[in-house]
Amino acid sequence: MVAVDGPSGSGKSTVSRRLATLIDGIYLDTGAMYRAITWAVLQSGADLADPEAILKVAQEVDLSIGTDPKAPHFEANGTDVDAAIRGPEVTGAVSAVAAVPQVRAMLVQIQQDIIAGAPRIVVEGRDIASVVAPDADLKVYLTASAAARAARRSAEDATDVKATEADLARRDKLDSSRKTDPLKQASDATELDTTGMGIDDVVTRLLEMLNSKVSS
């Protein structure tokens, strides 16, 4: 089991999917789970400042989670949300939803159930090594410079780099300062700065780290 944590734009999703494919495993994007719940909250019209209202929606969502690294797919209440959860509306609201402790507890349990049933899995998020899977075989904290992260995300979303950098800084502050399961590097996780590294280089490094852990 591989735990990959780090802030937005550090390359978690791309390299995690590649690694999962290489080890013939499944892939779990925990951030997408929070985004799918956020989509449902927005659809319901619930007040983002009301944790109880957010929790009520989260408890009632029928969430379908795809774990194929080549084609991860999410549905919420029978609706394909793959595109919607990457939009600006969900991106702007997901930190508020993810900060509700009961929502986190609910999704962590689902994540742990999926992990328990998988012989090989790569899980990415913000609290995997510290909360979700502290016994992971390999724990990695991916990071990159603010400029590199903004450039990557802007290339994906076709948005202004400066605006993207400001939004990433906003999310970093919210995610790292929340009281429950904040974004942080686990004490026994290996930090890997991906600034200036290509995707293949990062994946190769992770595979080397995993092989070293498993064989030792």
N, C-alpha and C positions, 0 to 999 in steps of 0.2 A: 504494500500500500504506500502510495506516494502522496504527501501533502504539500501543496504548492500555495503559498500565501504571498500577498503583496498588494500594493496599491493599484489603482486603475492605470492602464497604459504601460505596465511593467512587462507585459507579454505573457501573462499567465495562461490565458485561454488558448492561444495558438500553440505554445510549446507543450501545454498539458495534453491537448488533443493529439499532437504528434507523438508524444511519449507513450500515451495510452495505446495508440495504434501499434507502435513498435514492440510493446511488451504483450500484445494480444490481450489487452485488458479493456475495461470500460472506463468511462469518463464522466465525472460529475461536476457540473458548474453550479456551485452553491449560490453564486451571485445571481444567476438567472432565476433561481427559486425565489429569492427575495424580490426580484423584479416582477415575476409573475404574480406574486401576492400584491405588489404595489399596483400593478395594472388592474387587478380586481378591485382594490380599494378605490382607485380613481373612477372606475366604471360605476361603482356603487354610490359615489358622491359623498362618501364618508369624510368627516373632517380630519385632516392630517394632523391636527393638533390634539385630537382625542384618542388616546391610546386604547381605550375600551372599544371605541367604534372600529378602529383598525383591527383589533384582535377578533372582534365578532366576524368581520368579513373574512379574515384569514382562516378562522376555524370552519367556515362554511365553503371555502373554495375547494372545488374538485380539481386537484393538480395532477397533471400527467407529466412525468419526468422521463425524457429520453436520455439514455446513457451511451449511445453509439458514438464513439469519438469522431467518426467520419461524417455523421449527420445528427448531431444532438437536436432534439425537438421537444418543445414545451407546449402544453395546452392548459388553459385555465377555464373551467366550466365548459369544456367541449370546444373552446375557441383556440385556433392556432395563434399563439402570441409571439412567435419567434421574432417577427419584425417589430411589433408594437413595444416589446419590452426594451428595445434598444433605442427608442425614440426619446426626444428631449423631455417630454412630459414625465415619463417614468424615471428617467435619469435624475430629474430635478427633485423627485419625491421619494426615491428609494431609501435614502439615508434616514428619513423620518420613520418609515415603516420598519426598517431594520433595527432601529433603536428601541423598539418595544420589546422588553424582556420576554414576555410570554410568547410573542411571535418567534423570537430567536429560539426559545426552548422547544417549541413545536417543530420548527424546521430542523434543528440539530438532531432531534430524535429520528426524524425521517432520514436524514443524512446518515446517521449511524446505523440504521437498519439496512440501508442500501450497501454500505461498506461491509457490514457483517456478512452479507450474502454474496460478496464478490471475491473470487480467488485472486484477481488482479484488478486494481483500480487506481486511477489518478484523480485526486480531488483537489479542486482549486477554489480559493476564496480569500477570506481575511482572518479567519480564526480557526483554520483547520488543524494546524499543528498544536495550537494552544488549548483548544476546546473540543473540537469535533473528533479528532483522531490523535490524541497525544502519544499513542503507541505506534504511529506510522513507521514503516521501515526507513523511509527517507523523508526528511523535513527540509524544505527549501523556502527561503524568503527571497523572492525576486524583487529587484528594485531597478531604478534607472533615474537619470537626471530629470528634473522637471521639464526641461526643454525637449528631451527625447520622448518622454511620455506624451507630451502635448502634440508633438509632431506625428507620432504613431496614431493617436486617437483621431486627430484631425484628418489624417489620410483615410481612415476608416469611415468617418462621418461626413467628410467634405465640409468641415467647419473651419472657422478662423482659428489659427493657432493660438493667438493671444487670449481669445475668449475661452478656448478649450483649456489652456493652462490655468486660467482663473477659476474655471469650474472644477478642475481636478484639485486645485488647492482647497477649494471650498469643501469638496467631498472628503479629502484627506483629513481636514480638521474635524469634520463631523464624525467620521468613522473612527478616528483615533482618540476622540475625547468622550465618546459615549460611555455610559457607566457599565453597560453589560457587554462583555466580549468585544472590547475595542480592537481595532486594527493594531497589531503589534507583532514583532518578531519573537517567536518562541525562543527561550533561552538555549535550546539544543538544536535550533534550526541553522542551516548553513545559508548565509547571505550570498546572493549572486547578483552582482551589478551587471545588467544587460546593456548598459549604454555602450553603443558602438559594436555590439555583438549582433550577428545575423541569427535568424531563427534556427538554422541548421547547427550553428555553433552552440547555441544554448541547449538545444535538444541533445546534442552529442555529449555535452558536459553533464547534463542531468543523467543520461544513460550510464556514463562512466561512474558517477556518484552512486547510482542505484546498484550497479553491479558490484561495486566495492563494498557497499553495505551488506548486500545479500550474501556475498562470498566470505565475509569476515566472521 
